[in-house]
Amino acid sequence: MNPWIKFPFDNTPYIYNGGGLKKAWSHLHAGDCEPFPKDENLQQAWRHFHSGEFEQAVKLADQVGIAGHAVAYKATGVYATYLERQQSRRIELFKSAVARAEKAIMALPDDPNSHYFHAFNLGRYSQSISVVKALKQGVGGKIAASLAKALELQPAHAEAHTAMGMYHAEILDKVGKLIGSMTYGANEKEALQQFRKALDLTPKAPIAYIEFANGLYLMYGDRRLEEVTELYVHAAEMTATDAMERLDVESALAELE
């Protein structure tokens, strides 16, 4: 098995020992609405995630079992998105997370994050192989269905709103307004509403600004470049509260270089 690349920044500010995790939980999970776990091993798995120890988070989550699905999928997805360098390995990680998420949906159909992380990793997989190719594989409908179910179960799920916005924006960019609307139900108004809802719910989350910027550029290109740049700048200037947010902030900085 290929070794996981270590988090490349100082993780000291993102270590939540003891009761620190519960105290910071509401902020750390404002985006995914994951409830604070009672199981101590699961708490530790989340500590690993927030401090950037993504491989350890997945290993411990797997030991916990199906209750650890959310941290396993989120750690895998974030790691594959930002740190894994090999394209083939990245795709493999996304596919493994999708397969496990499908099992979680069967076991925990009323858990919003069973559906959200299924869509999240499918979306990242699609971007890795090309969105057009993924649409031909029927992935688009699966992403939309899982996001819709996640939002039905938890309307305040900011990350699902962001992902839904990107779903619409990606399709409009790749297949155009006519086919996007007729075949996939994608439209600009819905994309913008979803992005703005995510910002309303999580105004302190860098990813909400980054993905809004990405979505705007997909739909409008240079016509709204000033607004896109402002969103990246805002994200780049934010203070990260865990390893995921640090990687988000660094990605925003990279866009501005």
N, C-alpha and C positions, 0 to 999 in steps of 0.2 A: 504494500500500500504506500502511495506517495506521501511523504511527510507534509504536514500543513505548515504554511509559512507563518512565522510569528508576527504578531501585531507590531508594526515598526515604530511605534511611538511610546513615550513614557506612559505607563498605565496607572501610575500612582494615584492620580486624581479620580480614577474610575473604580477604585477598590472599595466595595461596600461591605465591610466586615460586620458581624453581629447584627445588631438592630438597625444598622445604617441602611441596609437594603430596604427594609419595610418603610423606613422614614422617607426614603427617596422614591419609593415605588410609584406613587401617583404621577410624578413627573416622568420617570423613566418609561412608564407604560401608558402615558397619555395617548400615544398614537395607536397602540394595538389593543388597549382595554383589557389586557390579560389580568385576571385576578391574582392577588398575592397567594402563593402556594403555601399550604400547611406542611407539606412534606419537606423535611430539612435537606434531603439530598437534592430535591428539585430547587429549593432556594439556593443551594450551592451551585447548581448548574447555571442558574441565572447570574450568580456572582461571576462565574467564569465568563459568561457571555458579555456582561457589562464591562469587564476588565480587559476584554480582547483575547481571552483564552478560548477561542472558538472550538478548537478540537476537543479540549477538555469538557466544554459545555455539552457537546454532542455525545461524547462517551458516557458522561454521567447521566444525561437525559435518557439514553438508551437503556441504562441500568434501571432507571425508574420505571420505564415502560411507557404505555400509551399516554399516561398523564404528563409525560415530558415532551410530548410532540411539539408544542409551540416553540420551546427554546431550541430543540434540535433543528427544526426547520428554519428558524430565524438565524441561528448561528451558521448553518450551512449556506443559506442564501446570502447573508452579508459577507461571509468569508469568500465565497465564490465570486461575488460581484466585485469586491474591492482588492482582494489579496492574491487569489489564485492567478498565476501567470499563463499556465498552459490552457489553451482553448478547449482541447479535448477533455481535460480534467475538469474544467469549469462546467462543461455541458454534462459530464457524468455526475457531478455533484448536484446540479439542478434536477436532473432526471431521477436521481435517488431520492431527493427530497419530495418530488412530486409523487413518486410511488408510495412513499411512506404517508404522505398527506392523504392519499386516496384511502388508505387503511384507516386513518384517523377519522375521516368523514363517515366511514361505515360504523366505526365504534362510538364516535362522539358526534352525531349529526346535529346536535343543538349547540355545539361549541363554535362560536363565530370564527375563531382562529383556525379550526380545522379547515374551513372553507377559504379563509383569507390566505393562509400560507400555501395552500394548494394553488391559488391564483397567482400569488407572488412569485413562487418558484417557476410556474408555467410561463409567466411573463418574462422572467429573466432568461429562461431557456429559449423563449422565442427570440429575444434580442440577440442571443448568442448564435443562433443558427440562421438568423434573418427573419424578420417579422413576416415577410411575404411567404417564405417557405413554411413557416409555422401556421399561417392562415390556411394554406393548402392542406395541411395535416389536420385541420379542424380544431386547432388549439384555441382560436379566438372565441368560439362559442363556449368552450369549457371555462375559460378565464372569466368571461362575462357572467356565466351562471354562478360560478363560485363567489365572485365579488358581490353579486346581487343577493345571494343567500347570506353572506357575511353581514351585509348592511341591513338585511331584513331582521337578522338576529340581534345586531348591535348597530343602530343608526349613528352612534357617536364614534364609530371606528374610523378615525382620521386617516390611517394608512390605507384602509380600503377605499376611502373617498379619493385619495391621491392616485391609487392604482386604477380606479375606474376612470379618472380623468385621463391618465396615460393611455388606457385602453382606447378611448375615443380618439385621442390625438394621434397615436401610432397608426391606427387604421386610416384616418383621414389623410395622413401623410403618405402612406404606402399605396392606397388604392383610390384615393380621391373622394370627393364629397358624394357623388352620385352612387357609386358602388358601395362606398362606406355606409351610406345611409340606407340604401335599399337592402343590402345583404347582411350588414352587421348592426344596423341601428345606430351608427355613430354620427354625432353631430357636434359642431363647435360649441353651441350653447350649453349642452350637457357637460362637455369637457370643462368649460370654464366654471360652471356651477360646482362641479365636483372638486376642482382645485381650490376654489375659494372657500368651500365648506371645510376642507382640510385645514386651511390657514386659520379659519375661525376657531376650529376645535383645538389646534395645536400651534399657536403663534410663536412658540419657542422652539419648534422643531426645524432644524436646518433642512431636512429632506422635503418638507412641505414646500419650501421656497425653491429648492433645486428642481424638483419635479415639475412645479408650475412653470419655471423657466424653460425646462426641456420641452414641456408640452406646448408652450407658446411658440417656441422656435419651430417645432415640428409643423404647427398649423399655419404660422405666419411668416416664418423666416426673418429676413432683415427688416421687414416692415414694422416689427415690434421689438427690434434689437435693444433699444434703450430700456424698455421695460424688462426684457430678459436679463440684461446686464445688472439692473438695479436689484433684481431678485437674487442673482448670484452674489452680488456684493453683500447684500443683507445676510445671506447664509454664511458667507465667508467670515463675516465679522462676529458671528455668534460664538458663545462659549459652550463647548461640548461638555456634556455631563456623563458620557460613557464612551466606550471605544467606537461603537457604531456611529454616534454623532461626530466623533473626531474624524472618522473616515469620510463622513458626509461633508464636513467642513473642508477637509483637504481636497475633496473632489471639486467643491465650489471654487476654491483657490486655483486649482489647476485649470478650470474653465476660463479664468480671468487672466491667465498668463499670456 
